[in-house]
Amino acid sequence: MLRRFSAIALLLLAAACGKDSDFDIDTEPGIHAQGAGGRQEHEETRRVLLFYEAGFNSLTDALNDDMNKELVQGYSEADRIAGLPKAYIPKGGRSSDVLLVYTKLANGMAYKPVKSYLKRLYLDGNGALVTDTLQVFEETMAAASTEGLRRVTSYVKEHFPAKGYGMVFSSHGSGWLPARYYFSPSEYEESHQAPSSVSARRKPDIPTESLSDDPFAGMVRSIGMDEQGQGGDALEMTAEEFAQGIAMHLDYLVFDMCFSGGVELFYRFKDIADYIGGSPAEVLAEGTFDYSQITGYLLKPEQYDLEGLFRDNFMRYYRQTGQRQSSTVTLVRSDAMEGLAEVCAALTAKYRDALAALNYNRVQGFYRLNRHFFFDLEDIFVQCDATESDLTRLRQAVDRCIVYRNATPYFLNIKIDTYSGMSMYLPCGGTPLLDAAYRNEAWNKAIRLVE
């Protein structure tokens, strides 16, 4: 399967002049908070890491393994005695870093309604691992929804004030595509109609295979997915809906999800997080990361080590053989994305005719099942016969964004000859209906790929 993005009593103190702000910290759930002392407002030095597992879908078993086996196993007694550096669970003190896990997982494949949970993991005074349920959400709340995401992140922001926040989002994913398009493009096209303002091109090549035809369905993982029953009916978020669900600014936003390395997503989320990581191609079901060690990269160091996280976990796949040697990863810095958009806008205008006439089969793609919607950003302009000076400008702009990128020679049956680290849509490989949807993407508004 591929990945397609005990409460304690509160101490209440009152005074005639009103509540003392020094004691605001005691409203935090899940631990016995200790006052900082004195009369000074507490200075936040801790960081918060939230794992958001939208697994009410066919990834339930894989995401359950990530959180309830690997993450917990990462702090085994044997590891602690051996002093392994990567397995890390913070202590439960008021100034300690905070590790939170939100999960909505299916109970079997019948997809009967289930509650979802936000929990905190920490070590008590004796060094024992504690899993503390902070919030239980009703069965009707979808994890793959703006409402669900906003409720969870708002709770985290309100109850855990911190120096910085990081988030790892895991679920199915289909990049910038309209929700539910990826599952069966032909059915979506038949049930929707492109606006009359979109000019029809040559008859588009619309994939007819549904995901049920995928020969690798047991191996791989819109944004997020909540199944509503068998047969492909599900809730998904668009990139815009996902962005609206984030209640605070993030130091980093890491996707363990298929098609999460598109320039469209990186650009849309650039104002939400300082660093964004994802995969231009799909992701194997076991996930991009080793969850028994992931917290050591994201919490334990004085400064989180995102580059090390992506590098070391890519090498974990690179050392595999056969179809298990399948991975594409990219980590970008958001403050350089605007510069990339300026360069791409100029190149799009200059090579507009070449882009329209381009044979998309010549361009490096990161897709299977004939879903020709994700192409290598640099190779698009290479195949348009852009001048060497223009390609140099593009490569320099991409390099300023990239913190780390790498790809195995193949992803399953996709041969990867060119890898800039980002994918992009190509109208010549799309449809009028997709063009209409793409027109509203923030990236398209910046570069005018679809006018």
VENCOR-V366168 format. One record per run of one state. SS is the DSSP state (@ for helix, = for strand, . for the rest). FROM is the first residue (numbers start at 0). TO is the last residue. If there is no record, write none. Layout:
ss=SS from=FROM to=TO
ss=SS from=FROM to=TO
This chain:
ss=. from=0 to=19
ss=@ from=20 to=26
ss=. from=27 to=45
ss== from=46 to=54
ss=. from=55 to=58
ss=@ from=59 to=72
ss=. from=73 to=75
ss=@ from=76 to=81
ss=. from=82 to=89
ss== from=90 to=90
ss=. from=91 to=96
ss== from=97 to=104
ss=. from=105 to=114
ss== from=115 to=122
ss=. from=123 to=127
ss== from=128 to=136
ss=. from=137 to=144
ss=@ from=145 to=158
ss=. from=159 to=162
ss== from=163 to=169
ss=. from=170 to=171
ss== from=172 to=172
ss=. from=173 to=183
ss=@ from=184 to=190
ss=. from=191 to=209
ss=@ from=210 to=212
ss=. from=213 to=218
ss== from=219 to=219
ss=. from=220 to=221
ss== from=222 to=226
ss=. from=227 to=232
ss== from=233 to=236
ss=. from=237 to=237
ss=@ from=238 to=243
ss=. from=244 to=248
ss== from=249 to=255
ss=. from=256 to=260
ss== from=261 to=261
ss=@ from=262 to=267
ss=. from=268 to=271
ss== from=272 to=277
ss=. from=278 to=282
ss== from=283 to=283
ss=. from=284 to=292
ss=@ from=293 to=299
ss=. from=300 to=304
ss=@ from=305 to=317
ss=. from=318 to=320
ss=@ from=321 to=323
ss=. from=324 to=326
ss== from=327 to=332
ss=@ from=333 to=349
ss=. from=350 to=350
ss=@ from=351 to=356
ss=. from=357 to=358
ss=@ from=359 to=361
ss=. from=362 to=363
ss== from=364 to=364
ss=. from=365 to=373
ss== from=374 to=375
ss=@ from=376 to=382
ss=. from=383 to=386
ss=@ from=387 to=400
ss== from=401 to=406
ss=. from=407 to=408
ss== from=409 to=410
ss=. from=411 to=412
ss== from=413 to=414
ss=. from=415 to=421
ss== from=422 to=423
ss=. from=424 to=425
ss=@ from=426 to=428
ss=. from=429 to=430
ss=@ from=431 to=437
ss=. from=438 to=440
ss=@ from=441 to=446
ss=. from=447 to=450
